[in-house]
Amino acid sequence: MGSQTDEKIPVIDFTEKNLKPGSDLWDLACKQIRHGLEEYGCFEAVYDKVPTELHNSIFSAAKELFDLPIETKEQKTSNRTGANYVGQDPFVPLYESLGLDNPTSFEATESFTRIMWPAGNDTFRESVRSFSKPVAELYETATRMVFDSYGVGRLYDSHIESAFYRVRFFKYSAPKPNESNVGMPTHIDMTFVTILHQHQVEGLQIRTKDDKYIAVQAKPSSFLFIAGEGLMAWSNDRIRVCEHRVILKENKGRLSLGFYALVNGVIKVPEELVDEEYPLSYKPIDYMDFLVNFFTNDTVNMVYCWGAPGIAVVELCSGAGVLLKLVLLPLKTFPLLLRLSLLLLFCEKAWEFHWHNLWIGCDFTYVVDLFHLKSNKVP
């Protein structure tokens, strides 16, 4: 587990009234955003369109949601992949989360609310919509700046037309005495972009290229814009996918929100982002199919992997749940087929010796590359 550093993530002030396309201020912010995404996989957005009252309201709504009985939260709320309840996992016992699709839509938020509260809950519904609308605007503005920074602004409108939004609520329970304070191990998101917003209790940390961690402060006006696998692939590996974790250093429970931007269509590397230094790395990806295939009931996939360079812990699962958790040596220099053969052998031995209860180490990026987008890599 890497040590912490005082290094700072770039901060972009979106409250500036002169931040308009074509202005010097816009061009400067575009450069800062690109630097943040390429160096850290993220940047912090200072944003004033979610006032304190709304900030408090959405987290009150989140608390009310998580206070519901487990059997209520486990109800199916969406036919889309990755939206429903996650929790009660012995390997991440402090964590639970629940997603709501199309959070700016009255019909979608009302449908979700009626599932959770059959008699209705107008306060919850309107808190979600009132929060999601300005955060969607933040995503759209920041994404336009990303596109402009790479000289592909012409593609922005079609991208936004294919965008699909989800709000995910996160709860981390306070660790018990002698219990690990890892709320969520180091991981990356399978989104195009995630915008994270913290409540009062901190814990979010960003992993740097040199395996150190930057703590992100929890402030009502702070939103962390992080690159998911989709943005990494779109950028042809120019943008660094953001590795992050949650460590609970205070003896308190923690709430946070994730605004997910997904792509309901094909992600294709723009021709402007392919050159001698960055040859084409990814074939076009139908992103929703990619997500469905990842989570399908009859496919085994890697979900988590974290820790120290040179060793990996891999959690293999299917739609039916966790199948195996094991230690893996990420032998990057080995040919792909040999790596897969070693992985299968290691899985077999790990199961035989009951290593699935072992909880150590990980270099996340290697296994992600092998399991997630490898099928879309250009040979």
C-alpha positions in Angstrom: 0.0 0.0 0.0 1.7 3.2 -1.2 2.6 6.1 1.1 0.9 9.4 1.1 2.3 12.5 -0.6 1.7 16.2 -0.3 1.5 16.5 -4.1 -1.6 18.4 -5.3 -4.1 17.5 -8.0 -4.8 20.4 -10.5 -7.8 22.6 -9.4 -10.0 24.2 -12.1 -12.3 27.0 -11.0 -15.6 26.7 -12.9 -17.1 29.6 -11.0 -15.3 32.1 -13.3 -17.9 34.0 -15.2 -15.5 34.6 -18.1 -14.8 30.9 -18.6 -16.3 30.8 -22.1 -15.2 28.9 -25.3 -12.5 30.8 -27.2 -11.5 33.0 -24.3 -7.9 33.0 -23.0 -9.2 31.7 -19.7 -10.9 28.8 -21.4 -7.8 27.9 -23.3 -5.7 28.0 -20.1 -8.2 25.8 -18.3 -8.2 23.3 -21.2 -4.4 23.0 -20.8 -4.7 22.5 -17.1 -7.4 19.9 -17.5 -5.4 18.0 -20.0 -2.3 18.0 -17.7 -4.4 16.8 -14.8 -5.9 13.9 -16.8 -2.6 12.8 -18.4 -0.6 13.1 -15.2 -3.1 11.9 -12.5 -6.2 10.7 -14.4 -8.2 13.4 -12.7 -8.6 17.1 -11.7 -10.6 18.9 -9.0 -13.4 21.1 -10.2 -14.5 24.0 -8.0 -18.2 24.5 -8.8 -20.8 26.7 -7.2 -24.0 25.5 -8.9 -24.6 23.0 -6.1 -25.2 25.3 -3.1 -24.7 24.1 0.5 -28.4 23.6 0.9 -28.5 21.2 -2.1 -25.3 19.5 -1.0 -26.9 18.8 2.4 -30.2 17.7 0.9 -28.6 15.1 -1.5 -26.6 13.5 1.3 -29.7 13.5 3.6 -31.4 11.6 0.8 -28.5 9.2 0.5 -28.7 8.5 4.3 -32.4 7.9 4.0 -31.8 5.5 1.1 -29.2 3.4 3.0 -31.3 3.3 6.1 -33.9 1.2 4.2 -33.9 -2.6 4.9 -31.5 -4.6 2.8 -34.3 -6.5 1.1 -35.7 -3.2 -0.1 -32.3 -2.0 -1.4 -31.7 -5.3 -3.2 -34.8 -4.9 -5.4 -34.1 -4.6 -9.1 -34.3 -0.9 -10.1 -32.8 -1.0 -13.7 -32.3 -3.3 -16.6 -29.0 -1.8 -17.4 -25.7 -3.3 -16.3 -24.1 -2.2 -13.1 -27.0 -0.1 -11.7 -28.3 -2.3 -8.9 -27.4 -2.7 -5.2 -23.9 -3.9 -4.2 -23.1 -4.7 -0.6 -22.9 -7.4 2.1 -19.6 -8.6 0.6 -17.3 -10.1 3.3 -14.2 -9.0 1.4 -15.3 -5.3 1.4 -17.6 -5.4 4.5 -17.6 -1.6 5.0 -19.0 -0.8 1.5 -22.4 -0.7 -0.1 -23.7 1.2 -3.0 -26.8 1.7 -5.2 -27.3 3.3 -8.6 -30.1 5.4 -10.2 -30.2 5.7 -14.0 -31.2 8.8 -15.8 -31.1 10.9 -12.6 -32.2 14.1 -14.4 -35.4 12.5 -15.6 -38.6 12.9 -13.6 -40.0 9.6 -14.8 -36.8 7.6 -14.0 -36.3 9.1 -10.5 -40.0 8.7 -9.7 -39.8 5.0 -10.8 -36.8 4.4 -8.6 -38.4 6.2 -5.7 -41.6 4.2 -6.0 -39.6 1.0 -5.8 -37.8 2.1 -2.6 -40.8 3.9 -1.1 -44.1 2.5 -2.5 -46.0 5.5 -1.0 -43.6 7.9 -2.7 -40.9 10.2 -1.5 -41.0 13.5 -3.3 -38.1 15.0 -1.3 -35.7 12.2 -2.3 -36.8 12.4 -5.9 -36.4 16.1 -6.2 -33.1 16.1 -4.3 -31.6 13.7 -6.8 -32.9 15.6 -9.8 -31.8 19.0 -8.4 -28.3 17.7 -7.8 -27.9 15.8 -11.0 -28.9 18.6 -13.4 -26.0 21.0 -12.5 -23.5 18.1 -12.2 -24.5 17.0 -15.7 -23.8 20.6 -16.9 -20.4 20.4 -15.2 -19.6 17.1 -17.0 -20.7 18.6 -20.3 -18.6 21.7 -19.9 -15.5 19.9 -18.7 -15.8 17.3 -21.4 -16.0 20.0 -24.1 -12.8 21.4 -22.6 -11.2 17.9 -22.8 -12.2 17.6 -26.5 -11.0 21.2 -27.2 -7.7 20.5 -25.6 -7.0 17.7 -28.1 -8.3 19.7 -31.1 -11.3 17.5 -31.6 -14.1 19.8 -30.6 -16.0 18.9 -33.8 -16.8 15.5 -32.1 -18.2 17.0 -28.9 -21.9 17.3 -29.9 -22.2 13.7 -31.1 -20.5 12.5 -27.9 -22.9 14.3 -25.7 -25.8 12.9 -27.7 -24.6 9.4 -26.9 -24.0 10.1 -23.2 -25.9 8.2 -20.5 -25.9 9.3 -16.9 -26.2 7.4 -13.6 -25.9 8.6 -10.0 -24.4 6.1 -7.6 -24.7 6.4 -3.8 -21.9 5.1 -1.7 -21.8 4.3 2.0 -18.8 3.2 4.0 -19.6 2.0 7.6 -17.2 2.9 10.4 -14.7 0.1 10.9 -15.0 -1.9 14.1 -12.0 -2.3 16.5 -9.3 -4.4 14.9 -11.1 -4.3 11.5 -9.4 -3.0 8.4 -10.0 0.6 7.5 -10.0 0.0 3.8 -13.4 1.1 2.6 -12.6 0.3 -1.1 -9.2 -1.0 -2.3 -7.4 0.7 -5.2 -9.5 0.4 -8.3 -10.5 2.1 -11.6 -13.9 2.8 -12.9 -15.5 1.2 -16.0 -17.2 4.5 -16.9 -16.2 7.1 -19.5 -16.0 9.7 -16.7 -16.9 9.6 -13.0 -17.5 12.8 -11.0 -17.1 12.1 -7.3 -18.6 14.3 -4.6 -17.7 13.7 -0.9 -19.7 14.6 2.2 -18.1 15.6 5.5 -15.9 12.5 6.2 -12.8 12.3 4.0 -11.1 9.1 2.8 -10.8 9.4 -1.0 -7.2 9.0 -2.2 -5.7 9.1 -5.7 -2.8 6.9 -6.7 0.1 8.6 -8.5 2.4 7.2 -11.2 5.1 6.6 -8.5 2.7 4.6 -6.3 1.9 7.3 -3.7 -1.5 8.5 -2.7 -2.9 12.0 -2.7 -5.7 12.6 -0.2 -8.7 14.5 -1.6 -10.3 17.0 0.8 -14.1 16.9 1.3 -15.6 20.3 0.5 -19.2 21.2 -0.6 -17.9 23.0 -3.7 -15.4 20.3 -4.7 -16.1 17.8 -7.4 -13.4 15.3 -8.6 -13.5 14.6 -12.3 -11.9 11.2 -12.9 -11.1 9.4 -16.1 -12.6 5.9 -16.5 -11.6 3.2 -18.8 -13.8 4.7 -21.6 -12.0 8.0 -21.6 -8.6 6.3 -21.5 -9.5 4.2 -24.6 -11.0 7.2 -26.4 -7.8 9.1 -25.8 -5.6 6.3 -27.2 -3.9 6.0 -23.8 -2.9 9.6 -23.7 -5.2 10.1 -20.7 -4.3 8.1 -17.6 -7.1 6.1 -16.1 -7.6 7.2 -12.5 -6.6 4.7 -9.8 -8.3 5.6 -6.5 -9.2 4.1 -3.1 -11.1 4.9 0.1 -9.3 4.7 3.5 -11.4 5.5 6.6 -9.0 7.2 9.0 -11.8 8.7 11.1 -13.9 6.4 13.3 -17.0 7.5 11.4 -19.2 6.3 8.6 -18.8 8.0 5.3 -21.1 8.9 2.4 -20.2 10.0 -1.1 -21.8 10.3 -4.5 -20.6 9.3 -8.0 -22.1 10.9 -11.1 -21.3 8.3 -13.9 -21.1 9.3 -17.5 -21.4 6.3 -19.8 -21.5 6.0 -23.5 -24.6 4.5 -25.2 -22.8 3.8 -28.4 -19.4 3.2 -29.9 -16.2 4.7 -28.5 -13.7 5.3 -31.3 -10.2 6.9 -31.1 -10.2 10.2 -33.0 -7.8 10.1 -35.9 -6.2 13.3 -34.5 -5.0 11.3 -31.5 -3.1 8.7 -33.6 0.5 9.4 -34.6 4.0 7.8 -34.4 4.2 8.4 -30.6 0.7 7.1 -30.0 -0.1 4.5 -32.6 -3.7 3.2 -32.6 -4.2 1.1 -29.5 -7.9 0.4 -29.5 -10.5 -0.9 -32.0 -13.9 0.8 -31.8 -15.7 -0.3 -28.6 -19.5 -0.7 -28.3 -19.3 0.4 -24.7 -22.7 -0.9 -23.4 -22.0 -4.3 -25.0 -18.6 -4.2 -23.3 -20.2 -3.6 -19.9 -22.9 -6.2 -20.5 -20.2 -8.8 -21.4 -18.2 -7.9 -18.4 -21.0 -8.5 -16.0 -22.9 -11.3 -17.8 -23.9 -14.3 -15.7 -21.9 -16.9 -17.7 -18.6 -14.9 -18.0 -15.9 -15.0 -15.4 -14.2 -11.6 -14.9 -11.7 -9.7 -12.8 -13.3 -7.2 -10.5 -10.8 -6.0 -7.9 -7.0 -5.9 -7.7 -4.9 -3.8 -5.4 -1.7 -3.4 -3.3 2.1 -3.5 -4.0 3.8 -3.5 -7.4 4.8 -7.0 -8.5 1.9 -8.9 -6.7 -1.8 -8.8 -7.5 -4.9 -9.9 -5.7 -7.6 -10.8 -8.2 -11.2 -11.3 -7.5 -12.9 -13.5 -10.1 -16.7 -13.3 -10.3 -19.7 -14.1 -12.4 -23.1 -12.6 -12.2 -23.8 -15.2 -9.5 -21.2 -13.7 -7.2 -17.6 -14.1 -6.2 -16.0 -17.3 -7.3 -12.4 -16.8 -6.3 -10.0 -14.3 -4.8 -6.3 -15.1 -5.2 -2.7 -13.9 -5.4 -1.3 -13.4 -8.9 2.2 -12.5 -10.1 1.7 -10.0 -13.0 4.4 -11.3 -15.4 4.1 -8.4 -17.9 7.0 -9.7 -20.0 5.4 -13.0 -20.8 3.4 -13.6 -24.0 -0.4 -13.2 -23.6 -1.2 -16.9 -24.0 1.4 -17.9 -21.5 0.1 -15.4 -19.1 -3.4 -16.7 -19.5 -2.2 -20.3 -19.0 -0.3 -19.3 -15.8 -3.4 -17.5 -14.6 -5.6 -20.5 -15.1 -3.0 -22.7 -13.4 -2.7 -20.3 -10.5 -6.5 -20.2 -10.2 -6.7 -23.9 -9.9 -4.0 -24.1 -7.3 -5.4 -21.2 -5.4 -8.7 -22.9 -5.1 -7.1 -26.2 -4.2 -5.2 -24.6 -1.3 -8.0 -22.3 -0.3 -6.0 -19.1 -1.1 -9.3 -17.4 -1.9 -9.3 -16.0 1.6 -5.9 -14.4 1.3 -6.0 -10.5 1.1 -2.8 -8.9 -0.1 -1.0 -6.9 -2.7 -1.8 -5.6 -6.2 -0.7 -3.8 -9.3 -4.1 -3.0 -10.7 -3.4 -1.7 -14.2 -1.8 -4.9 -15.5 -4.7 -7.1 -14.8 -7.2 -4.5 -15.9 -5.5 -4.3 -19.3 -5.4 -8.1 -19.6 -9.1 -8.7 -18.7 -11.0 -5.6 -19.6 -10.0 -4.0 -22.8 -7.5 -6.5 -24.2 -10.1 -7.9 -26.6 -10.3 -4.4 -28.2 -6.5 -3.8 -28.3 -5.1 -3.4 -31.8 -2.7 -6.4 -32.4 
